[in-house]
Amino acid sequence: MIVKPLSAETSLNAATSVSSASVVRLYNKGTADHKITNVATGGEFTMPAGSITFMPKSPADTISTDNTGSEVLATSVAYLSS
């Protein structure tokens, strides 16, 4: 897998557009599962502990997590099709 980061990695401890990203790389470095929410659409999913996933979204959409600490990290990445 090739990942091209477009922004600095940040803790997802408040709703953010992640630098107006179209695709966000999320890493749950914690030991607990966390819910990830697209605030604009209300869509959500559970992200397992220790996992990495990629989330497409509209640039203006903000995302948030149920964790107010720094366990979930996010960065804007380029979209690559394989």
Backbone as JSON, one array per atom type, in Angstrom:
{
  "sequence": "MIVKPLSAETSLNAATSVSSASVVRLYNKGTADHKITNVATGGEFTMPAGSITFMPKSPADTISTDNTGSEVLATSVAYLSS",
  "N": [[0.85, -1.17, 0.0], [0.57, 2.18, -0.83], [0.95, 5.32, 0.6], [0.27, 8.7, 0.46], [0.8, 11.32, 2.35], [-0.91, 14.39, 2.94], [-1.15, 16.3, 4.81], [-0.2, 17.33, 8.15], [-0.2, 14.84, 10.71], [-2.82, 14.61, 13.04], [-4.4, 14.7, 16.27], [-7.61, 13.37, 16.64], [-9.5, 14.85, 18.36], [-11.44, 16.71, 18.4], [-14.12, 17.94, 16.36], [-13.23, 18.09, 12.97], [-12.18, 19.12, 9.67], [-9.96, 17.97, 8.74], [-7.83, 19.35, 7.31], [-9.4, 20.03, 5.07], [-9.77, 17.61, 3.72], [-10.29, 15.08, 1.19], [-9.94, 12.42, 1.39], [-9.25, 10.61, 4.28], [-6.78, 9.28, 6.37], [-7.05, 7.19, 9.06], [-5.94, 6.29, 12.29], [-6.26, 4.21, 14.95], [-4.73, 4.23, 17.77], [-5.19, 3.34, 20.26], [-6.33, 1.09, 22.94], [-8.94, 0.51, 22.94], [-12.07, 0.22, 21.14], [-13.35, 2.77, 18.94], [-15.88, 5.12, 18.03], [-16.34, 6.6, 14.92], [-17.46, 9.52, 13.4], [-19.06, 11.12, 10.69], [-19.78, 14.28, 10.77], [-21.32, 15.97, 9.14], [-22.97, 14.27, 7.59], [-23.95, 12.46, 9.38], [-23.28, 9.85, 9.29], [-21.68, 6.94, 10.62], [-19.14, 4.77, 12.04], [-17.65, 1.96, 13.73], [-14.38, 1.88, 14.85], [-11.95, -0.45, 15.2], [-9.68, -1.14, 17.95], [-6.24, -0.42, 17.54], [-6.3, -0.36, 14.76], [-6.07, 0.66, 11.25], [-7.62, 2.77, 8.91], [-9.16, 4.05, 5.89], [-10.99, 6.9, 5.03], [-13.29, 8.21, 2.86], [-14.56, 11.47, 2.12], [-16.47, 14.53, 1.8], [-14.73, 17.59, 1.11], [-15.53, 19.74, 2.82], [-16.81, 18.48, 4.9], [-16.86, 17.62, 8.36], [-15.21, 15.46, 10.69], [-15.5, 13.4, 13.61], [-14.76, 11.85, 16.8], [-15.69, 9.52, 19.41], [-13.85, 9.62, 21.36], [-12.19, 11.78, 23.44], [-9.56, 12.13, 23.89], [-6.28, 11.46, 22.72], [-6.22, 9.19, 21.14], [-7.12, 8.51, 18.56], [-5.78, 9.17, 15.48], [-5.47, 11.39, 12.68], [-4.96, 12.1, 9.21], [-4.8, 13.93, 6.18], [-4.86, 12.39, 3.02], [-3.63, 11.54, -0.27], [-5.71, 10.35, -2.88], [-5.48, 7.21, -4.16], [-5.94, 4.89, -6.7], [-6.05, 1.41, -7.05]],
  "CA": [[0.0, 0.0, 0.0], [1.3, 3.45, -0.9], [0.19, 6.4, 1.21], [0.88, 10.02, 0.26], [0.18, 12.26, 3.28], [-1.04, 15.76, 2.44], [-1.17, 17.22, 5.96], [0.38, 16.78, 9.36], [-1.1, 13.98, 11.48], [-3.38, 15.33, 14.17], [-5.33, 13.95, 17.12], [-9.02, 13.62, 16.32], [-10.16, 15.06, 19.64], [-12.51, 17.68, 18.16], [-14.58, 17.86, 14.97], [-12.3, 18.75, 12.06], [-12.24, 18.73, 8.26], [-8.63, 17.4, 8.47], [-7.25, 20.13, 6.21], [-10.32, 19.95, 3.93], [-9.43, 16.37, 3.04], [-11.26, 14.25, 0.48], [-9.7, 11.09, 1.95], [-8.55, 10.72, 5.56], [-6.22, 8.06, 6.96], [-7.3, 7.17, 10.49], [-5.22, 5.27, 13.04], [-6.69, 4.09, 16.34], [-3.58, 3.69, 18.48], [-5.62, 2.96, 21.59], [-6.67, -0.3, 23.23], [-10.4, 0.41, 22.9], [-12.74, 0.61, 19.9], [-13.9, 4.13, 18.97], [-16.85, 5.45, 16.99], [-15.97, 7.71, 14.04], [-18.69, 10.11, 12.87], [-19.05, 12.22, 9.73], [-20.75, 15.2, 11.39], [-22.19, 16.53, 8.1], [-23.96, 13.3, 7.1], [-24.43, 11.63, 10.47], [-22.79, 8.48, 9.12], [-20.68, 6.57, 11.61], [-18.7, 3.38, 12.1], [-16.77, 1.64, 14.85], [-13.01, 1.6, 14.45], [-11.34, -1.32, 16.2], [-8.4, -0.76, 18.56], [-5.04, -0.8, 16.8], [-6.53, -0.47, 13.31], [-5.9, 1.78, 10.32], [-8.61, 2.74, 7.83], [-9.22, 5.24, 5.05], [-12.37, 7.38, 4.99], [-13.57, 9.27, 1.9], [-15.54, 12.44, 2.59], [-16.42, 15.81, 1.09], [-13.74, 18.45, 1.77], [-16.1, 20.59, 3.88], [-17.33, 17.65, 5.99], [-16.0, 17.42, 9.53], [-15.34, 14.16, 11.33], [-15.2, 13.42, 15.04], [-14.71, 10.55, 17.46], [-16.22, 9.52, 20.77], [-12.69, 9.72, 22.25], [-11.73, 13.16, 23.53], [-8.12, 12.13, 24.1], [-5.47, 11.49, 21.5], [-6.05, 7.82, 20.66], [-7.38, 8.42, 17.13], [-5.0, 10.15, 14.71], [-5.99, 11.58, 11.33], [-4.2, 12.9, 8.27], [-5.3, 13.99, 4.81], [-4.01, 11.64, 2.1], [-4.0, 11.54, -1.68], [-6.52, 9.21, -3.28], [-4.83, 6.39, -5.17], [-6.72, 3.72, -7.07], [-5.16, 0.31, -7.45]],
  "C": [[0.89, 1.23, 0.0], [0.4, 4.54, -0.33], [0.96, 7.7, 0.99], [0.19, 11.0, 1.2], [0.19, 13.68, 2.7], [-1.09, 16.78, 3.56], [-0.48, 16.55, 7.13], [-0.66, 15.9, 10.06], [-1.54, 14.73, 12.72], [-4.28, 14.42, 14.99], [-6.75, 14.35, 16.76], [-9.79, 13.77, 17.62], [-11.22, 16.17, 19.59], [-12.9, 17.56, 16.69], [-13.65, 18.69, 14.08], [-12.53, 18.27, 10.63], [-10.94, 18.04, 7.84], [-8.04, 18.05, 7.21], [-8.07, 20.04, 4.93], [-10.05, 18.71, 3.07], [-10.61, 15.76, 2.29], [-11.15, 12.8, 0.95], [-8.85, 11.27, 3.21], [-8.03, 9.34, 5.95], [-6.41, 8.18, 8.47], [-6.54, 6.03, 11.13], [-5.71, 5.31, 14.49], [-5.57, 3.43, 17.11], [-3.94, 3.2, 19.88], [-5.91, 1.47, 21.73], [-8.17, -0.53, 23.26], [-10.92, 0.78, 21.51], [-13.28, 2.02, 20.05], [-14.85, 4.34, 17.79], [-16.35, 6.68, 16.24], [-17.24, 8.21, 13.38], [-18.37, 11.18, 11.83], [-20.16, 13.15, 10.19], [-21.75, 15.71, 10.36], [-23.3, 15.56, 7.69], [-24.59, 12.47, 8.21], [-23.99, 10.18, 10.35], [-21.7, 8.18, 10.13], [-20.31, 5.1, 11.5], [-17.81, 3.21, 13.31], [-15.41, 1.24, 14.31], [-12.35, 0.77, 15.53], [-10.0, -0.78, 16.73], [-7.25, -1.25, 17.69], [-5.19, -0.84, 15.29], [-6.22, 0.82, 12.56], [-6.98, 1.65, 9.27], [-8.55, 4.05, 7.07], [-10.69, 5.61, 4.88], [-12.53, 8.47, 3.93], [-14.65, 10.19, 2.46], [-15.48, 13.67, 1.7], [-15.46, 16.74, 1.83], [-14.3, 19.31, 2.92], [-16.63, 19.79, 5.07], [-16.33, 17.59, 7.14], [-16.26, 16.03, 10.09], [-14.96, 14.3, 12.8], [-15.17, 11.99, 15.56], [-15.31, 10.66, 18.85], [-15.1, 9.6, 21.81], [-12.2, 11.15, 22.28], [-10.24, 13.26, 23.81], [-7.38, 12.16, 22.79], [-5.26, 10.09, 20.93], [-6.28, 7.66, 19.16], [-6.64, 9.55, 16.42], [-5.52, 10.2, 13.29], [-5.04, 12.42, 10.5], [-4.88, 12.84, 6.9], [-4.32, 13.23, 3.91], [-4.53, 11.76, 0.68], [-4.8, 10.28, -1.96], [-5.79, 8.47, -4.39], [-5.69, 5.18, -5.44], [-5.78, 2.62, -7.5], [-5.89, -0.66, -8.35]]
}
